Amino acid sequence: MKPGMPPHQELIDNRGAIPGGGRVPDIAELQTLARWMDTVFEIPGLNVRFGLDALLGLFPGLGDVATSLVTLYILYAAQQRGMSRVTMARMGTNILIDWAVGSIPLVGDAFDVFWKSNHRNVELLRQHVQAQDEGSRSARTGDWLFFTLLIGAMALVLIGSLTVTFFTLRWLAGLLRP
């Protein structure tokens, strides 16, 4: 086993085959999938690209489920390649943002045109594979920085929502006093 390589990573051969059958898709296949989902079509004259994610999202429920399955397939491929937990959290965050905003009718479809979570996640996977090939650990430093900033942002949102709740309850209590 190469130093720094996850224990199960050495079991994946160059063709992506894994023991017990099945195979892990290579980066080129995932990039093609992300292109179809996020950027395959272009609005002429505007240089705005979109994919099947935005189109399928027009069908409430069913479209969101179909696009989520593709997104989860990319996440599964990353897990099979030994992606770090922090980078998997980044990928999961991309998916959650896409799912949360994308589930809003029409607004979510417009958001899908610009967010492109599949492309973002395949790029994270590509960087991971490249870092493994180069023996670089710099990507992990960036992952931890992102994770720390994400936790900080979540803490600020929590504090903000608690503050709004406090003042709203205080205002309501003032209205109820005689």
Buried (B, 14 or more C-beta within 10 A) or exposed (E): EEEEEBEEBEBBEEEBEEEEEEBBBBBEBBBEBBBBBBBBBEEEEEEEBBBBBBBBBEEEEEBBEBBBEBBEBBBEBBBBBBBBEBBBBBBEBBBEBBBEBBBEEEEBBBBBBEBBBBBBBBBBBBBBBEBBEEEEEEBBEBBEEBBEEBEEEEEEEEEEEEEEEEEEEEEEEEEEEE
